[in-house]
């Protein structure tokens, strides 16, 4: 899914507003609370375990600390 988004962005395409495809091994999410919950848990785990997210969050926090408050 992320590869598709990067490719689309490089081609200059804009998001079409469709919901993301279900992750492999999960049910269709539309109208299915259990499947949506499973999807959100997968997303949360991916963010929690991402070195990129961790580095970006740390960098952003450091930048905010460096800016003087008026």
N, CA, C and O atoms as a CHARMM CRD file, in Angstrom:
* protein
*
  280
    1    1 UNK  N      0.82000  -1.17400   0.00000 PROA 1      0.00000
    2    1 UNK  CA     0.00000   0.00000   0.00000 PROA 1      0.00000
    3    1 UNK  C      0.87300   1.24900   0.00000 PROA 1      0.00000
    4    1 UNK  O      0.60900   2.18500  -0.75500 PROA 1      0.00000
    5    2 UNK  N      1.90300   1.27500   0.83200 PROA 2      0.00000
    6    2 UNK  CA     2.78200   2.43800   0.86500 PROA 2      0.00000
    7    2 UNK  C      3.53400   2.60400  -0.45000 PROA 2      0.00000
    8    2 UNK  O      3.73800   3.72300  -0.92000 PROA 2      0.00000
    9    3 UNK  N      3.94600   1.47900  -1.04100 PROA 3      0.00000
   10    3 UNK  CA     4.62300   1.55100  -2.33900 PROA 3      0.00000
   11    3 UNK  C      3.70400   2.18300  -3.37400 PROA 3      0.00000
   12    3 UNK  O      4.13700   3.01200  -4.17400 PROA 3      0.00000
   13    4 UNK  N      2.43900   1.79000  -3.35700 PROA 4      0.00000
   14    4 UNK  CA     1.46700   2.36100  -4.29200 PROA 4      0.00000
   15    4 UNK  C      1.33100   3.86500  -4.08300 PROA 4      0.00000
   16    4 UNK  O      1.25400   4.62200  -5.05000 PROA 4      0.00000
   17    5 UNK  N      1.30200   4.29700  -2.84100 PROA 5      0.00000
   18    5 UNK  CA     1.16800   5.72000  -2.54100 PROA 5      0.00000
   19    5 UNK  C      2.38800   6.50200  -3.01500 PROA 5      0.00000
   20    5 UNK  O      2.25200   7.59200  -3.57100 PROA 5      0.00000
   21    6 UNK  N      3.57800   5.95000  -2.79600 PROA 6      0.00000
   22    6 UNK  CA     4.79600   6.61800  -3.23200 PROA 6      0.00000
   23    6 UNK  C      4.83300   6.70700  -4.75400 PROA 6      0.00000
   24    6 UNK  O      5.16000   7.75500  -5.31100 PROA 6      0.00000
   25    7 UNK  N      4.50000   5.61500  -5.42100 PROA 7      0.00000
   26    7 UNK  CA     4.47700   5.62500  -6.89400 PROA 7      0.00000
   27    7 UNK  C      3.48700   6.65900  -7.41800 PROA 7      0.00000
   28    7 UNK  O      3.79800   7.40400  -8.34700 PROA 7      0.00000
   29    8 UNK  N      2.31100   6.70400  -6.83200 PROA 8      0.00000
   30    8 UNK  CA     1.29100   7.65600  -7.26700 PROA 8      0.00000
   31    8 UNK  C      1.76600   9.08800  -7.06300 PROA 8      0.00000
   32    8 UNK  O      1.55600   9.94800  -7.91800 PROA 8      0.00000
   33    9 UNK  N      2.39500   9.33200  -5.94700 PROA 9      0.00000
   34    9 UNK  CA     2.90300  10.68100  -5.66700 PROA 9      0.00000
   35    9 UNK  C      3.97000  11.08000  -6.67700 PROA 9      0.00000
   36    9 UNK  O      3.97100  12.20700  -7.17200 PROA 9      0.00000
   37   10 UNK  N      4.86700  10.16700  -6.98000 PROA 10     0.00000
   38   10 UNK  CA     5.92500  10.44500  -7.96100 PROA 10     0.00000
   39   10 UNK  C      5.34200  10.74000  -9.33500 PROA 10     0.00000
   40   10 UNK  O      5.90400  11.52000 -10.10400 PROA 10     0.00000
   41   11 UNK  N      4.21700  10.11100  -9.63600 PROA 11     0.00000
   42   11 UNK  CA     3.56300  10.34000 -10.94200 PROA 11     0.00000
   43   11 UNK  C      2.70100  11.59800 -10.93100 PROA 11     0.00000
   44   11 UNK  O      2.14200  11.98500 -11.95800 PROA 11     0.00000
   45   12 UNK  N      2.59500  12.23700  -9.75900 PROA 12     0.00000
   46   12 UNK  CA     1.78700  13.44900  -9.67100 PROA 12     0.00000
   47   12 UNK  C      0.30500  13.19400  -9.48400 PROA 12     0.00000
   48   12 UNK  O     -0.50300  14.11300  -9.61700 PROA 12     0.00000
   49   13 UNK  N     -0.06500  11.95100  -9.17300 PROA 13     0.00000
   50   13 UNK  CA    -1.47300  11.62000  -8.96800 PROA 13     0.00000
   51   13 UNK  C     -1.91300  12.07000  -7.58300 PROA 13     0.00000
   52   13 UNK  O     -1.11600  12.10600  -6.64500 PROA 13     0.00000
   53   14 UNK  N     -3.17100  12.40700  -7.47000 PROA 14     0.00000
   54   14 UNK  CA    -3.72900  12.83700  -6.18900 PROA 14     0.00000
   55   14 UNK  C     -4.52300  11.69300  -5.57400 PROA 14     0.00000
   56   14 UNK  O     -5.02400  10.83300  -6.29800 PROA 14     0.00000
   57   15 UNK  N     -4.64600  11.66900  -4.22900 PROA 15     0.00000
   58   15 UNK  CA    -5.43900  10.62100  -3.58000 PROA 15     0.00000
   59   15 UNK  C     -6.87500  10.65300  -4.08900 PROA 15     0.00000
   60   15 UNK  O     -7.44000  11.71900  -4.33400 PROA 15     0.00000
   61   16 UNK  N     -7.44800   9.47700  -4.24000 PROA 16     0.00000
   62   16 UNK  CA    -8.81600   9.41600  -4.74100 PROA 16     0.00000
   63   16 UNK  C     -9.85100   9.29200  -3.63200 PROA 16     0.00000
   64   16 UNK  O    -11.04900   9.24500  -3.91000 PROA 16     0.00000
   65   17 UNK  N     -9.41000   9.23900  -2.38700 PROA 17     0.00000
   66   17 UNK  CA   -10.34100   9.18400  -1.27000 PROA 17     0.00000
   67   17 UNK  C    -10.87000   7.80000  -0.95100 PROA 17     0.00000
   68   17 UNK  O    -11.66400   7.64500  -0.02300 PROA 17     0.00000
   69   18 UNK  N    -10.44800   6.78400  -1.70200 PROA 18     0.00000
   70   18 UNK  CA   -10.89600   5.43100  -1.40700 PROA 18     0.00000
   71   18 UNK  C    -10.26400   4.94500  -0.10700 PROA 18     0.00000
   72   18 UNK  O     -9.18600   5.39700   0.27800 PROA 18     0.00000
   73   19 UNK  N    -10.94600   4.02300   0.56000 PROA 19     0.00000
   74   19 UNK  CA   -10.36200   3.45200   1.76500 PROA 19     0.00000
   75   19 UNK  C     -9.21700   2.52800   1.37200 PROA 19     0.00000
   76   19 UNK  O     -9.20000   1.98600   0.26700 PROA 19     0.00000
   77   20 UNK  N     -8.28500   2.35600   2.25700 PROA 20     0.00000
   78   20 UNK  CA    -7.14000   1.47600   2.00000 PROA 20     0.00000
   79   20 UNK  C     -7.61200   0.03400   1.87500 PROA 20     0.00000
   80   20 UNK  O     -8.57300  -0.37800   2.52500 PROA 20     0.00000
   81   21 UNK  N     -6.92300  -0.72100   1.03200 PROA 21     0.00000
   82   21 UNK  CA    -7.25100  -2.14200   0.88600 PROA 21     0.00000
   83   21 UNK  C     -7.01000  -2.85900   2.21000 PROA 21     0.00000
   84   21 UNK  O     -6.15600  -2.44300   2.99300 PROA 21     0.00000
   85   22 UNK  N     -7.75100  -3.92600   2.46500 PROA 22     0.00000
   86   22 UNK  CA    -7.52800  -4.67900   3.69200 PROA 22     0.00000
   87   22 UNK  C     -6.13500  -5.31900   3.68800 PROA 22     0.00000
   88   22 UNK  O     -5.61200  -5.70600   2.64300 PROA 22     0.00000
   89   23 UNK  N     -5.57000  -5.41600   4.85400 PROA 23     0.00000
   90   23 UNK  CA    -4.27300  -6.07300   4.99100 PROA 23     0.00000
   91   23 UNK  C     -4.45300  -7.56000   4.70300 PROA 23     0.00000
   92   23 UNK  O     -5.52200  -8.11700   4.94900 PROA 23     0.00000
   93   24 UNK  N     -3.39700  -8.20700   4.17800 PROA 24     0.00000
   94   24 UNK  CA    -3.49600  -9.65200   3.94100 PROA 24     0.00000
   95   24 UNK  C     -3.87400 -10.38400   5.22400 PROA 24     0.00000
   96   24 UNK  O     -3.33900 -10.09500   6.29500 PROA 24     0.00000
   97   25 UNK  N     -4.77800 -11.31000   5.10900 PROA 25     0.00000
   98   25 UNK  CA    -5.19400 -12.09500   6.26600 PROA 25     0.00000
   99   25 UNK  C     -6.27800 -11.44300   7.10000 PROA 25     0.00000
  100   25 UNK  O     -6.66800 -11.97900   8.13800 PROA 25     0.00000
  101   26 UNK  N     -6.77700 -10.27600   6.65600 PROA 26     0.00000
  102   26 UNK  CA    -7.85900  -9.62300   7.39400 PROA 26     0.00000
  103   26 UNK  C     -9.09600  -9.56400   6.51000 PROA 26     0.00000
  104   26 UNK  O     -9.01300  -9.71800   5.29100 PROA 26     0.00000
  105   27 UNK  N    -10.22500  -9.34200   7.13100 PROA 27     0.00000
  106   27 UNK  CA   -11.48900  -9.24400   6.40200 PROA 27     0.00000
  107   27 UNK  C    -11.65600  -7.84800   5.80700 PROA 27     0.00000
  108   27 UNK  O    -10.94700  -6.91300   6.18000 PROA 27     0.00000
  109   28 UNK  N    -12.59300  -7.72200   4.88600 PROA 28     0.00000
  110   28 UNK  CA   -12.98300  -6.41500   4.35800 PROA 28     0.00000
  111   28 UNK  C    -13.41300  -5.56000   5.54800 PROA 28     0.00000
  112   28 UNK  O    -14.15900  -6.03100   6.40600 PROA 28     0.00000
  113   29 UNK  N    -12.95100  -4.30200   5.61000 PROA 29     0.00000
  114   29 UNK  CA   -13.19000  -3.47900   6.78800 PROA 29     0.00000
  115   29 UNK  C    -14.47100  -2.67400   6.74300 PROA 29     0.00000
  116   29 UNK  O    -15.04200  -2.38500   7.79400 PROA 29     0.00000
  117   30 UNK  N    -14.94200  -2.30300   5.57100 PROA 30     0.00000
  118   30 UNK  CA   -16.09000  -1.41500   5.48500 PROA 30     0.00000
  119   30 UNK  C    -17.31300  -2.04100   6.16400 PROA 30     0.00000
  120   30 UNK  O    -17.77700  -3.11200   5.77200 PROA 30     0.00000
  121   31 UNK  N    -17.82200  -1.35200   7.18800 PROA 31     0.00000
  122   31 UNK  CA   -18.99400  -1.82600   7.90800 PROA 31     0.00000
  123   31 UNK  C    -18.72400  -2.98100   8.86000 PROA 31     0.00000
  124   31 UNK  O    -19.66600  -3.56500   9.39500 PROA 31     0.00000
  125   32 UNK  N    -17.46600  -3.32100   9.08400 PROA 32     0.00000
  126   32 UNK  CA   -17.10400  -4.45100   9.93300 PROA 32     0.00000
  127   32 UNK  C    -16.22200  -3.93900  11.07100 PROA 32     0.00000
  128   32 UNK  O    -15.01900  -3.74700  10.89400 PROA 32     0.00000
  129   33 UNK  N    -16.82100  -3.72200  12.22400 PROA 33     0.00000
  130   33 UNK  CA   -16.10500  -3.13800  13.35300 PROA 33     0.00000
  131   33 UNK  C    -14.91100  -3.98900  13.76900 PROA 33     0.00000
  132   33 UNK  O    -13.84500  -3.45100  14.06800 PROA 33     0.00000
  133   34 UNK  N    -15.07200  -5.29300  13.79100 PROA 34     0.00000
  134   34 UNK  CA   -13.96200  -6.16500  14.19600 PROA 34     0.00000
  135   34 UNK  C    -12.79000  -6.04000  13.22100 PROA 34     0.00000
  136   34 UNK  O    -11.64200  -5.92100  13.64800 PROA 34     0.00000
  137   35 UNK  N    -13.06900  -6.06500  11.92400 PROA 35     0.00000
  138   35 UNK  CA   -12.00700  -5.94900  10.92500 PROA 35     0.00000
  139   35 UNK  C    -11.34700  -4.57600  11.00000 PROA 35     0.00000
  140   35 UNK  O    -10.13000  -4.46900  10.85200 PROA 35     0.00000
  141   36 UNK  N    -12.12800  -3.52900  11.22600 PROA 36     0.00000
  142   36 UNK  CA   -11.56200  -2.17500  11.34300 PROA 36     0.00000
  143   36 UNK  C    -10.66000  -2.08500  12.57100 PROA 36     0.00000
  144   36 UNK  O     -9.59400  -1.47100  12.51700 PROA 36     0.00000
  145   37 UNK  N    -11.08100  -2.69400  13.67000 PROA 37     0.00000
  146   37 UNK  CA   -10.27200  -2.69700  14.88700 PROA 37     0.00000
  147   37 UNK  C     -8.96500  -3.44500  14.66800 PROA 37     0.00000
  148   37 UNK  O     -7.90600  -2.99100  15.10100 PROA 37     0.00000
  149   38 UNK  N     -9.03700  -4.59500  13.99600 PROA 38     0.00000
  150   38 UNK  CA    -7.81400  -5.35600  13.70000 PROA 38     0.00000
  151   38 UNK  C     -6.86500  -4.53600  12.83300 PROA 38     0.00000
  152   38 UNK  O     -5.65600  -4.53500  13.06200 PROA 38     0.00000
  153   39 UNK  N     -7.41400  -3.83100  11.82900 PROA 39     0.00000
  154   39 UNK  CA    -6.60700  -2.98300  10.95000 PROA 39     0.00000
  155   39 UNK  C     -5.92800  -1.87100  11.75300 PROA 39     0.00000
  156   39 UNK  O     -4.73100  -1.62900  11.59600 PROA 39     0.00000
  157   40 UNK  N     -6.68900  -1.20400  12.60600 PROA 40     0.00000
  158   40 UNK  CA    -6.12400  -0.10800  13.40100 PROA 40     0.00000
  159   40 UNK  C     -5.04100  -0.60900  14.35300 PROA 40     0.00000
  160   40 UNK  O     -4.06100   0.09500  14.60100 PROA 40     0.00000
  161   41 UNK  N     -5.20700  -1.80600  14.88300 PROA 41     0.00000
  162   41 UNK  CA    -4.16100  -2.38700  15.72500 PROA 41     0.00000
  163   41 UNK  C     -2.88800  -2.64900  14.91100 PROA 41     0.00000
  164   41 UNK  O     -1.78300  -2.41100  15.39800 PROA 41     0.00000
  165   42 UNK  N     -3.03700  -3.13200  13.68800 PROA 42     0.00000
  166   42 UNK  CA    -1.87100  -3.34100  12.82300 PROA 42     0.00000
  167   42 UNK  C     -1.16100  -2.01900  12.53000 PROA 42     0.00000
  168   42 UNK  O      0.06800  -1.95000  12.54900 PROA 42     0.00000
  169   43 UNK  N     -1.93600  -0.98000  12.26100 PROA 43     0.00000
  170   43 UNK  CA    -1.34900   0.33900  11.99600 PROA 43     0.00000
  171   43 UNK  C     -0.62700   0.85500  13.23400 PROA 43     0.00000
  172   43 UNK  O      0.49700   1.34800  13.13900 PROA 43     0.00000
  173   44 UNK  N     -1.26500   0.74400  14.38600 PROA 44     0.00000
  174   44 UNK  CA    -0.65300   1.21000  15.63100 PROA 44     0.00000
  175   44 UNK  C      0.65500   0.46800  15.91800 PROA 44     0.00000
  176   44 UNK  O      1.63900   1.08100  16.33000 PROA 44     0.00000
  177   45 UNK  N      0.66500  -0.83600  15.70300 PROA 45     0.00000
  178   45 UNK  CA     1.87700  -1.62300  15.92600 PROA 45     0.00000
  179   45 UNK  C      2.97300  -1.21200  14.95000 PROA 45     0.00000
  180   45 UNK  O      4.14200  -1.13000  15.32600 PROA 45     0.00000
  181   46 UNK  N      2.60200  -0.95400  13.70800 PROA 46     0.00000
  182   46 UNK  CA     3.59000  -0.53000  12.71100 PROA 46     0.00000
  183   46 UNK  C      4.21600   0.79600  13.11400 PROA 46     0.00000
  184   46 UNK  O      5.43200   0.95700  13.01200 PROA 46     0.00000
  185   47 UNK  N      3.40900   1.74600  13.56900 PROA 47     0.00000
  186   47 UNK  CA     3.94300   3.03000  14.01500 PROA 47     0.00000
  187   47 UNK  C      4.81000   2.86400  15.25800 PROA 47     0.00000
  188   47 UNK  O      5.88400   3.45900  15.35400 PROA 47     0.00000
  189   48 UNK  N      4.34900   2.06500  16.19800 PROA 48     0.00000
  190   48 UNK  CA     5.09200   1.88600  17.44600 PROA 48     0.00000
  191   48 UNK  C      6.45100   1.24100  17.21800 PROA 48     0.00000
  192   48 UNK  O      7.39100   1.49400  17.97100 PROA 48     0.00000
  193   49 UNK  N      6.56300   0.41000  16.18400 PROA 49     0.00000
  194   49 UNK  CA     7.81100  -0.30000  15.92700 PROA 49     0.00000
  195   49 UNK  C      8.64000   0.30100  14.79700 PROA 49     0.00000
  196   49 UNK  O      9.62300  -0.29900  14.36200 PROA 49     0.00000
  197   50 UNK  N      8.25400   1.47200  14.32200 PROA 50     0.00000
  198   50 UNK  CA     8.92600   2.08800  13.18300 PROA 50     0.00000
  199   50 UNK  C     10.10000   2.96200  13.62600 PROA 50     0.00000
  200   50 UNK  O      9.93000   3.89900  14.40600 PROA 50     0.00000
  201   51 UNK  N     11.28400   2.64700  13.12100 PROA 51     0.00000
  202   51 UNK  CA    12.45000   3.48700  13.40500 PROA 51     0.00000
  203   51 UNK  C     12.29200   4.86800  12.77500 PROA 51     0.00000
  204   51 UNK  O     12.76100   5.86200  13.32900 PROA 51     0.00000
  205   52 UNK  N     11.63500   4.93100  11.62600 PROA 52     0.00000
  206   52 UNK  CA    11.42700   6.21300  10.94800 PROA 52     0.00000
  207   52 UNK  C     10.52600   7.11500  11.79400 PROA 52     0.00000
  208   52 UNK  O     10.82900   8.29200  11.98600 PROA 52     0.00000
  209   53 UNK  N      9.43300   6.57100  12.29400 PROA 53     0.00000
  210   53 UNK  CA     8.52100   7.35500  13.13400 PROA 53     0.00000
  211   53 UNK  C      9.23400   7.79700  14.40600 PROA 53     0.00000
  212   53 UNK  O      9.10700   8.94900  14.82000 PROA 53     0.00000
  213   54 UNK  N      9.97200   6.90200  15.02000 PROA 54     0.00000
  214   54 UNK  CA    10.69600   7.22800  16.24900 PROA 54     0.00000
  215   54 UNK  C     11.70400   8.36000  16.01100 PROA 54     0.00000
  216   54 UNK  O     11.78400   9.29900  16.80300 PROA 54     0.00000
  217   55 UNK  N     12.46200   8.26800  14.93200 PROA 55     0.00000
  218   55 UNK  CA    13.46700   9.29000  14.63000 PROA 55     0.00000
  219   55 UNK  C     12.80400  10.63000  14.32100 PROA 55     0.00000
  220   55 UNK  O     13.27400  11.67400  14.77300 PROA 55     0.00000
  221   56 UNK  N     11.72500  10.60600  13.56100 PROA 56     0.00000
  222   56 UNK  CA    11.02900  11.84000  13.20400 PROA 56     0.00000
  223   56 UNK  C     10.41200  12.49000  14.42500 PROA 56     0.00000
  224   56 UNK  O     10.47600  13.71000  14.57900 PROA 56     0.00000
  225   57 UNK  N      9.82100  11.69700  15.28700 PROA 57     0.00000
  226   57 UNK  CA     9.21600  12.22300  16.50800 PROA 57     0.00000
  227   57 UNK  C     10.27400  12.85900  17.40200 PROA 57     0.00000
  228   57 UNK  O     10.05800  13.93800  17.95300 PROA 57     0.00000
  229   58 UNK  N     11.40300  12.19900  17.54400 PROA 58     0.00000
  230   58 UNK  CA    12.49900  12.72800  18.35900 PROA 58     0.00000
  231   58 UNK  C     13.02300  14.02700  17.76400 PROA 58     0.00000
  232   58 UNK  O     13.24800  14.99900  18.48500 PROA 58     0.00000
  233   59 UNK  N     13.21600  14.04500  16.45400 PROA 59     0.00000
  234   59 UNK  CA    13.72700  15.23900  15.77500 PROA 59     0.00000
  235   59 UNK  C     12.75400  16.41300  15.92600 PROA 59     0.00000
  236   59 UNK  O     13.17500  17.54200  16.17600 PROA 59     0.00000
  237   60 UNK  N     11.46600  16.14500  15.77500 PROA 60     0.00000
  238   60 UNK  CA    10.46000  17.19500  15.90400 PROA 60     0.00000
  239   60 UNK  C     10.43700  17.74400  17.32400 PROA 60     0.00000
  240   60 UNK  O     10.33500  18.95500  17.52000 PROA 60     0.00000
  241   61 UNK  N     10.52900  16.86500  18.31200 PROA 61     0.00000
  242   61 UNK  CA    10.52900  17.30100  19.70800 PROA 61     0.00000
  243   61 UNK  C     11.75200  18.17000  19.99500 PROA 61     0.00000
  244   61 UNK  O     11.64600  19.16800  20.70800 PROA 61     0.00000
  245   62 UNK  N     12.89800  17.80600  19.45400 PROA 62     0.00000
  246   62 UNK  CA    14.11200  18.58600  19.65500 PROA 62     0.00000
  247   62 UNK  C     13.99600  19.95500  18.99800 PROA 62     0.00000
  248   62 UNK  O     14.45800  20.95000  19.55700 PROA 62     0.00000
  249   63 UNK  N     13.38600  20.01700  17.82100 PROA 63     0.00000
  250   63 UNK  CA    13.19800  21.29400  17.14000 PROA 63     0.00000
  251   63 UNK  C     12.28000  22.20100  17.94500 PROA 63     0.00000
  252   63 UNK  O     12.52600  23.40400  18.04000 PROA 63     0.00000
  253   64 UNK  N     11.22600  21.64000  18.52400 PROA 64     0.00000
  254   64 UNK  CA    10.30800  22.43700  19.33100 PROA 64     0.00000
  255   64 UNK  C     11.00000  22.98100  20.56700 PROA 64     0.00000
  256   64 UNK  O     10.73200  24.11000  20.97800 PROA 64     0.00000
  257   65 UNK  N     11.88600  22.19600  21.16600 PROA 65     0.00000
  258   65 UNK  CA    12.61500  22.63700  22.35800 PROA 65     0.00000
  259   65 UNK  C     13.58500  23.76600  22.01200 PROA 65     0.00000
  260   65 UNK  O     13.87800  24.61200  22.85700 PROA 65     0.00000
  261   66 UNK  N     14.08500  23.78300  20.77500 PROA 66     0.00000
  262   66 UNK  CA    15.07700  24.76700  20.35400 PROA 66     0.00000
  263   66 UNK  C     14.43600  26.11400  20.02800 PROA 66     0.00000
  264   66 UNK  O     15.13300  27.12800  19.98600 PROA 66     0.00000
  265   67 UNK  N     13.12100  26.14400  19.79700 PROA 67     0.00000
  266   67 UNK  CA    12.44800  27.39300  19.44800 PROA 67     0.00000
  267   67 UNK  C     12.06800  28.11900  20.71800 PROA 67     0.00000
  268   67 UNK  O     11.36600  27.56800  21.56500 PROA 67     0.00000
  269   68 UNK  N     12.53600  29.38000  20.86100 PROA 68     0.00000
  270   68 UNK  CA    12.18800  30.13400  22.07700 PROA 68     0.00000
  271   68 UNK  C     10.69600  30.46800  22.11300 PROA 68     0.00000
  272   68 UNK  O     10.09600  30.78100  21.08500 PROA 68     0.00000
  273   69 UNK  N     10.11700  30.39900  23.28500 PROA 69     0.00000
  274   69 UNK  CA     8.70800  30.73000  23.47600 PROA 69     0.00000
  275   69 UNK  C      8.58100  32.22500  23.71900 PROA 69     0.00000
  276   69 UNK  O      9.28800  32.78000  24.56000 PROA 69     0.00000
  277   70 UNK  N      7.67200  32.89100  22.97900 PROA 70     0.00000
  278   70 UNK  CA     7.53000  34.36300  23.16000 PROA 70     0.00000
  279   70 UNK  C      6.97600  34.72600  24.50900 PROA 70     0.00000
  280   70 UNK  O      6.80200  35.90800  24.80800 PROA 70     0.00000
